[in-house]
Amino acid sequence: MAHDYLMLSTKDSRANVPIEVSREADLRFISQNQQLEGFSGEITEAMRQHKPNMEEIKAVSKRFGAQIPQDVPLPRRGTF
């Protein structure tokens, strides 16, 4: 979601992209997209508290032969 821009940008075009994106910003983005699709856009407390099990997602992805990006720490602001 909010971190996908690192994979979709070049080194030169990242200069104006914010690096620090909060989970709240991600949830707001999801809510607004749901509203565009005609849904309520309500983010429940259960959704707000959900933390996906990334190890399980990686294991299932490998089982189906999907590409899995390497764990690379996000660069800090101003370190491009």
N, C-alpha and C positions, 0 to 999 in steps of 0.2 A: 504494500500500500504506500504509505508515505515514504518509505525507504527505497521504493523501486526506481526512483529517479537516478540513483547511482548507477544502475545497470543500463539505463536508457540515455545516458548523457556522455559526452566526451569530456576529456580533461579540461578543455578550454571553455566549454559551455556550463560548467558547474559553478562558476564564480558567483553567480547571483542566486543560487539555489540554497535555501535554508537547510542546514544540516540537522539541527535539533528540532524534531517534530514530536509533540507530545501524544500520548495515547488518546487524550481527550480530543485532539485535533483529528486523529484517525476516526474516532467514533462520530464526530460531527460530520466529517466527510461522508461516512457510510449513511448517516441519517439523511443528509441532503440528497444523496443519490437515490435512496429509497423513496423519498418524497417525489423526485422527478419521475419515478416509475409508477407512481400512483399509490404507494403504500403510506402508512402513517409516519414512518421515520422514527418511531419511538424506540429508544434504546433502553431496554430493561436493566435493572440492577444486576440480574444474572449475566447478561451480556457484558456489562461493564466490568464485572469481576472475572470473566472467563480468561484463562491463560492457556493457550494451546500447548500440547505436549509436542515440542518440536522434534524430539528424538523419535517418537512414534511416527510422526509425519515423514521424517527422513527414511525410516525403515520401510514404511509402506511404499514410498516413492521408489526406493531402490528395488523393491520386489517387483514393481511394475516397469522397471527400466527407465524411469523418468530422470531427467537431468537434475542434479542437486547442486546448487551453488555452494562454494566453499564458505565457511564461516570467516568473514573478514571484518575486522572492527571498522566502524564508521570513522572517517577522518574527523578530527576536531575542527571547529570553525576556524577558517583562515589558514589551513595547512595544505592547501592545494598546490 
